[in-house]
């Protein structure tokens, strides 16, 4: 019985550790949608064109790892701390994905889908400070791994 309790405590500790340390931390910027009637609509993100160029896909993979995305997400193989991202580009539109990457803090507070994901996973995605210029490569990597 003691072994079961110890195993459960270890699993809980690892889950909390993954949530706290599995994803790189960065400070969230101020909310550009503050005071807007629809903060999600007020978020401006660049238009994204998916690329199939190997250099872009390699850069996207590098960003996925460097920003710590792989600490919380898998691409295929099921959920981890956050949802499995396999097929995310088929389930969500480009603008939604871009907003979730750039401003997860606003999305989790204001977007119904992001709120539902938070309720399911009980973990808010941290703002990783991904530069807008890196979005096409990161999102192309996700698209290529559908």
matplotlib code that plots the C-alpha trace (Angstrom):
import matplotlib.pyplot as plt

x = [0.0, 2.9, 4.4, 1.1, 1.0, 4.6, 4.1, 1.0, 3.0, 5.8, 3.5, 1.8, 5.2, 6.4, 3.1, 3.5, 7.2, 6.4, 3.8, 6.2, 9.4, 8.6, 7.8, 10.3, 9.1, 9.0, 7.2, 3.9, 3.6, 0.9, -2.6, -3.1, -6.8, -7.4, -10.6, -11.7, -15.2, -13.7, -10.0, -9.5, -10.7, -8.5, -5.4, -3.5, -1.4, 0.4, -1.1, 0.5, 1.5, 2.5, 5.8, 7.1, 10.7, 13.0, 14.9, 11.6, 10.5, 13.9, 13.6, 10.1, 11.3, 14.2, 11.8, 9.4, 12.2, 14.0, 10.8, 10.0, 6.8, 7.8, 7.8, 4.0, 3.0, 3.5, 2.9, 1.2, 1.2, -1.5, -1.6, 1.2, 0.7, -1.1, -3.0, -1.5, -0.8, -1.1, -3.7, -4.0, -3.8, -6.8, -8.8, -8.0, -7.6, -4.3, -5.3, -6.5, -3.2, -1.1, -3.0, -2.6, 1.1, 1.6, -0.9, -2.0, -2.7, -5.4, -6.8, -7.2, -9.1, -11.3, -11.5, -14.2, -12.0, -8.9, -11.1, -12.3, -8.7, -7.7, -10.7, -9.6, -5.8, -5.9, -2.7, -2.5, 0.0, 2.7, 3.7, 7.0, 7.8, 7.8, 8.6, 6.0, 8.6, 9.1, 5.4, 5.4, 8.3, 6.8, 3.3, 4.6, 6.3, 3.0, 1.3, 3.9, 3.4, -0.3]
y = [0.0, 2.4, 1.7, 2.8, 6.0, 6.7, 6.1, 8.4, 11.1, 10.8, 11.0, 14.1, 15.7, 15.0, 16.4, 19.6, 19.8, 19.4, 22.2, 24.5, 23.7, 21.7, 24.8, 27.7, 30.7, 34.2, 37.2, 38.0, 41.4, 43.8, 43.0, 44.9, 44.0, 45.6, 47.6, 46.2, 44.7, 41.5, 41.1, 38.1, 39.9, 42.8, 40.6, 41.3, 38.6, 38.4, 36.5, 33.0, 31.1, 27.5, 26.5, 23.1, 24.3, 22.0, 25.0, 26.4, 23.0, 22.6, 26.0, 25.2, 22.0, 23.9, 26.5, 23.8, 22.4, 25.6, 27.3, 24.2, 23.3, 19.6, 19.8, 20.1, 18.9, 15.8, 15.7, 12.3, 9.8, 11.5, 14.2, 15.2, 18.2, 19.9, 18.6, 16.5, 18.9, 16.3, 17.6, 21.0, 22.9, 20.9, 21.5, 25.2, 28.1, 29.8, 33.0, 31.0, 29.1, 32.2, 34.0, 31.0, 31.0, 34.7, 35.6, 32.4, 34.6, 36.5, 33.5, 31.4, 34.3, 35.3, 32.6, 29.8, 27.1, 28.0, 28.2, 24.6, 23.4, 24.9, 23.2, 19.9, 20.1, 22.4, 24.0, 27.4, 27.7, 30.2, 33.0, 31.8, 35.1, 33.7, 36.5, 37.1, 36.5, 32.9, 32.0, 30.8, 28.3, 27.0, 26.7, 25.1, 22.5, 21.7, 21.5, 19.2, 16.9, 16.4]
z = [0.0, 0.9, -2.5, -4.2, -2.2, -3.0, -6.7, -6.7, -4.9, -7.4, -10.3, -8.9, -8.2, -11.8, -13.2, -11.2, -12.2, -15.8, -15.6, -13.8, -15.5, -18.7, -20.7, -20.9, -18.9, -20.3, -19.2, -20.8, -22.5, -21.8, -23.1, -26.4, -26.2, -22.8, -22.9, -26.2, -26.4, -27.9, -26.7, -29.0, -32.1, -31.1, -31.2, -34.4, -35.9, -39.2, -42.1, -42.2, -45.3, -44.7, -46.2, -47.3, -47.7, -45.7, -44.2, -42.8, -41.4, -39.8, -38.2, -37.0, -35.4, -33.8, -32.4, -31.2, -29.1, -28.1, -26.9, -24.8, -26.7, -26.6, -22.8, -22.8, -26.3, -28.4, -32.2, -32.4, -29.5, -27.3, -24.8, -22.5, -20.2, -23.0, -26.0, -28.8, -31.7, -34.4, -36.8, -35.0, -38.3, -39.6, -36.4, -35.9, -38.3, -38.8, -37.0, -33.9, -33.8, -34.2, -31.5, -29.2, -29.8, -29.5, -26.7, -24.8, -21.8, -23.5, -25.3, -22.2, -20.5, -23.5, -26.2, -25.7, -27.3, -25.3, -22.1, -22.8, -23.4, -20.0, -18.3, -19.9, -19.2, -16.1, -17.3, -19.0, -21.9, -21.0, -23.3, -24.8, -26.4, -30.0, -32.4, -35.1, -37.7, -36.4, -36.6, -40.3, -39.6, -36.4, -37.8, -41.0, -38.8, -37.2, -40.6, -42.0, -39.0, -39.4]

ax = plt.figure().add_subplot(projection="3d")
ax.plot(x, y, z, "-o")
ax.set_aspect("equal")
plt.show()
